[in-house]
Amino acid sequence: MTDSKAPLRLHGILRLNERGPFLEVEEGPLWRLQTDSDLRTHQDRRVRVEAWQRGASILELLWIGPA
């Protein structure tokens, strides 16, 4: 048996700024996304993400798609 957690699955609006990509969720924290992927096609759009939580407000992105 392992103590690892499952990835988080969230939806919200993807925002980009000079510090990088963020996921803005309706009722919750603003999540900073860690990724090497170009997310400009998702900018200011509703998305669903699957990601590992790496800090209080940091997500390591595994997958992103339209909501």
N, CA and C atoms as an extended XYZ file, in Angstrom:
201
Properties=species:S:1:pos:R:3:atomname:S:1:resname:S:1:resid:I:1 pbc="F F F"
N         0.848       -1.183        0.000 N   MET     1
C         0.000        0.000        0.000 CA  MET     1
C         0.886        1.235        0.000 C   MET     1
N         0.476        2.239       -0.752 N   THR     2
C         1.264        3.468       -0.883 CA  THR     2
C         0.545        4.640       -0.233 C   THR     2
N         1.305        5.644        0.137 N   ASP     3
C         0.748        6.824        0.798 CA  ASP     3
C         0.536        7.969       -0.192 C   ASP     3
N         0.740        7.726       -1.487 N   SER     4
C         0.630        8.800       -2.477 CA  SER     4
C        -0.831        9.141       -2.750 C   SER     4
N        -1.043       10.395       -3.130 N   LYS     5
C        -2.385       10.887       -3.433 CA  LYS     5
C        -2.605       10.877       -4.944 C   LYS     5
N        -3.858       10.868       -5.328 N   ALA     6
C        -4.212       10.960       -6.748 CA  ALA     6
C        -4.033       12.403       -7.220 C   ALA     6
N        -3.809       12.603       -8.529 N   PRO     7
C        -3.724       13.973       -9.047 CA  PRO     7
C        -5.045       14.713       -8.832 C   PRO     7
N        -4.956       16.028       -8.703 N   LEU     8
C        -6.152       16.863       -8.588 CA  LEU     8
C        -6.770       17.058       -9.962 C   LEU     8
N        -8.075       17.139      -10.007 N   ARG     9
C        -8.811       17.460      -11.238 CA  ARG     9
C        -9.639       18.697      -10.941 C   ARG     9
N        -9.307       19.785      -11.631 N   LEU    10
C        -9.949       21.078      -11.377 CA  LEU    10
C       -10.415       21.694      -12.683 C   LEU    10
N       -11.331       22.655      -12.582 N   HIS    11
C       -11.728       23.426      -13.751 CA  HIS    11
C       -11.772       24.892      -13.368 C   HIS    11
N       -11.534       25.735      -14.351 N   GLY    12
C       -11.510       27.177      -14.131 CA  GLY    12
C       -11.107       27.881      -15.406 C   GLY    12
N       -10.639       29.103      -15.264 N   ILE    13
C       -10.207       29.912      -16.411 CA  ILE    13
C        -8.692       30.031      -16.369 C   ILE    13
N        -8.055       29.738      -17.490 N   LEU    14
C        -6.604       29.835      -17.570 CA  LEU    14
C        -6.209       31.288      -17.841 C   LEU    14
N        -5.353       31.803      -16.997 N   ARG    15
C        -4.830       33.168      -17.159 CA  ARG    15
C        -3.318       33.096      -17.351 C   ARG    15
N        -2.792       33.970      -18.192 N   LEU    16
C        -1.351       34.074      -18.408 CA  LEU    16
C        -0.902       35.482      -18.042 C   LEU    16
N         0.234       35.581      -17.366 N   ASN    17
C         0.848       36.885      -17.126 CA  ASN    17
C         2.356       36.720      -17.169 C   ASN    17
N         3.090       37.762      -16.803 N   GLU    18
C         4.548       37.716      -16.897 CA  GLU    18
C         5.169       36.673      -15.979 C   GLU    18
N         4.449       36.212      -14.964 N   ARG    19
C         4.971       35.198      -14.038 CA  ARG    19
C         4.636       33.785      -14.469 C   ARG    19
N         3.796       33.640      -15.510 N   GLY    20
C         3.458       32.320      -16.006 CA  GLY    20
C         1.963       32.055      -15.992 C   GLY    20
N         1.572       30.794      -16.201 N   PRO    21
C         0.159       30.436      -16.270 CA  PRO    21
C        -0.453       30.234      -14.877 C   PRO    21
N        -1.725       30.620      -14.763 N   PHE    22
C        -2.483       30.459      -13.533 CA  PHE    22
C        -3.848       29.877      -13.867 C   PHE    22
N        -4.400       29.112      -12.937 N   LEU    23
C        -5.760       28.625      -13.056 CA  LEU    23
C        -6.603       29.375      -12.038 C   LEU    23
N        -7.599       30.096      -12.550 N   GLU    24
C        -8.513       30.862      -11.696 CA  GLU    24
C        -9.776       30.026      -11.502 C   GLU    24
N        -9.966       29.507      -10.292 N   VAL    25
C       -11.147       28.700      -10.001 CA  VAL    25
C       -12.210       29.581       -9.357 C   VAL    25
N       -13.476       29.197       -9.548 N   GLU    26
C       -14.581       30.039       -9.104 CA  GLU    26
C       -14.564       30.304       -7.603 C   GLU    26
N       -14.475       29.261       -6.811 N   GLU    27
C       -14.463       29.446       -5.359 CA  GLU    27
C       -13.289       28.691       -4.770 C   GLU    27
N       -12.135       29.308       -4.819 N   GLY    28
C       -10.946       28.654       -4.308 CA  GLY    28
C        -9.717       29.486       -4.583 C   GLY    28
N        -8.556       28.891       -4.380 N   PRO    29
C        -7.319       29.648       -4.577 CA  PRO    29
C        -7.001       29.862       -6.054 C   PRO    29
N        -6.106       30.769       -6.291 N   LEU    30
C        -5.534       30.970       -7.623 CA  LEU    30
C        -4.331       30.036       -7.691 C   LEU    30
N        -4.357       29.084       -8.613 N   TRP    31
C        -3.308       28.075       -8.712 CA  TRP    31
C        -2.269       28.477       -9.759 C   TRP    31
N        -0.996       28.452       -9.379 N   ARG    32
C         0.087       28.652      -10.347 CA  ARG    32
C         0.392       27.302      -10.966 C   ARG    32
N         0.483       27.265      -12.299 N   LEU    33
C         0.721       26.014      -13.016 CA  LEU    33
C         2.180       25.907      -13.439 C   LEU    33
N         2.806       24.789      -13.124 N   GLN    34
C         4.167       24.508      -13.577 CA  GLN    34
C         4.073       23.615      -14.806 C   GLN    34
N         4.607       24.093      -15.922 N   THR    35
C         4.586       23.325      -17.163 CA  THR    35
C         5.580       23.922      -18.153 C   THR    35
N         6.036       23.092      -19.067 N   ASP    36
C         6.875       23.556      -20.171 CA  ASP    36
C         6.040       23.747      -21.436 C   ASP    36
N         4.762       23.427      -21.369 N   SER    37
C         3.871       23.508      -22.534 CA  SER    37
C         3.461       24.953      -22.821 C   SER    37
N         3.227       25.240      -24.080 N   ASP    38
C         2.717       26.544      -24.509 CA  ASP    38
C         1.194       26.527      -24.328 C   ASP    38
N         0.689       27.305      -23.398 N   LEU    39
C        -0.742       27.286      -23.072 CA  LEU    39
C        -1.514       28.456      -23.671 C   LEU    39
N        -0.904       29.192      -24.595 N   ARG    40
C        -1.578       30.373      -25.160 CA  ARG    40
C        -2.896       30.050      -25.848 C   ARG    40
N        -3.055       28.843      -26.382 N   THR    41
C        -4.323       28.487      -27.036 CA  THR    41
C        -5.462       28.366      -26.024 C   THR    41
N        -5.131       28.211      -24.752 N   HIS    42
C        -6.142       28.092      -23.699 CA  HIS    42
C        -6.356       29.399      -22.931 C   HIS    42
N        -5.585       30.429      -23.255 N   GLN    43
C        -5.633       31.687      -22.499 CA  GLN    43
C        -7.044       32.266      -22.457 C   GLN    43
N        -7.474       32.644      -21.240 N   ASP    44
C        -8.784       33.272      -20.979 CA  ASP    44
C        -9.956       32.379      -21.365 C   ASP    44
N        -9.744       31.076      -21.375 N   ARG    45
C       -10.806       30.107      -21.687 CA  ARG    45
C       -11.033       29.190      -20.501 C   ARG    45
N       -12.239       28.634      -20.437 N   ARG    46
C       -12.558       27.656      -19.399 CA  ARG    46
C       -11.874       26.334      -19.753 C   ARG    46
N       -11.154       25.790      -18.772 N   VAL    47
C       -10.403       24.560      -18.991 CA  VAL    47
C       -10.607       23.596      -17.823 C   VAL    47
N       -10.261       22.344      -18.082 N   ARG    48
C       -10.143       21.324      -17.038 CA  ARG    48
C        -8.674       20.924      -17.004 C   ARG    48
N        -8.169       20.717      -15.806 N   VAL    49
C        -6.773       20.307      -15.676 CA  VAL    49
C        -6.677       19.091      -14.750 C   VAL    49
N        -5.640       18.332      -14.974 N   GLU    50
C        -5.248       17.259      -14.057 CA  GLU    50
C        -3.808       17.573      -13.697 C   GLU    50
N        -3.506       17.592      -12.397 N   ALA    51
C        -2.180       18.041      -11.966 CA  ALA    51
C        -1.852       17.507      -10.575 C   ALA    51
N        -0.543       17.403      -10.314 N   TRP    52
C        -0.062       17.082       -8.975 CA  TRP    52
C         0.049       18.368       -8.177 C   TRP    52
N        -0.399       18.365       -6.941 N   GLN    53
C        -0.216       19.525       -6.075 CA  GLN    53
C         1.203       19.500       -5.542 C   GLN    53
N         1.971       20.552       -5.805 N   ARG    54
C         3.377       20.622       -5.407 CA  ARG    54
C         3.643       21.654       -4.320 C   ARG    54
N         2.627       22.387       -3.926 N   GLY    55
C         2.753       23.395       -2.874 CA  GLY    55
C         1.367       23.895       -2.523 C   GLY    55
N         1.307       24.869       -1.627 N   ALA    56
C         0.010       25.388       -1.180 CA  ALA    56
C        -0.839       25.901       -2.338 C   ALA    56
N        -0.209       26.489       -3.357 N   SER    57
C        -0.957       27.014       -4.504 CA  SER    57
C        -0.247       26.727       -5.823 C   SER    57
N         0.516       25.626       -5.872 N   ILE    58
C         1.286       25.271       -7.067 CA  ILE    58
C         0.851       23.899       -7.575 C   ILE    58
N         0.585       23.829       -8.870 N   LEU    59
C         0.210       22.573       -9.508 CA  LEU    59
C         1.189       22.237      -10.615 C   LEU    59
N         1.647       20.989      -10.651 N   GLU    60
C         2.454       20.497      -11.769 CA  GLU    60
C         1.491       19.897      -12.785 C   GLU    60
N         1.339       20.552      -13.905 N   LEU    61
C         0.324       20.192      -14.900 CA  LEU    61
C         0.648       18.868      -15.575 C   LEU    61
N        -0.341       17.986      -15.589 N   LEU    62
C        -0.242       16.710      -16.314 CA  LEU    62
C        -1.031       16.759      -17.607 C   LEU    62
N        -2.203       17.398      -17.572 N   TRP    63
C        -3.107       17.442      -18.720 CA  TRP    63
C        -3.982       18.685      -18.628 C   TRP    63
N        -4.323       19.258      -19.800 N   ILE    64
C        -5.239       20.391      -19.865 CA  ILE    64
C        -6.117       20.226      -21.101 C   ILE    64
N        -7.384       20.592      -20.976 N   GLY    65
C        -8.307       20.520      -22.087 CA  GLY    65
C        -9.488       21.448      -21.854 C   GLY    65
N       -10.339       21.591      -22.853 N   PRO    66
C       -11.510       22.475      -22.706 CA  PRO    66
C       -12.479       21.944      -21.651 C   PRO    66
N       -13.135       22.857      -20.969 N   ALA    67
C       -14.114       22.473      -19.933 CA  ALA    67
C       -15.459       22.202      -20.564 C   ALA    67
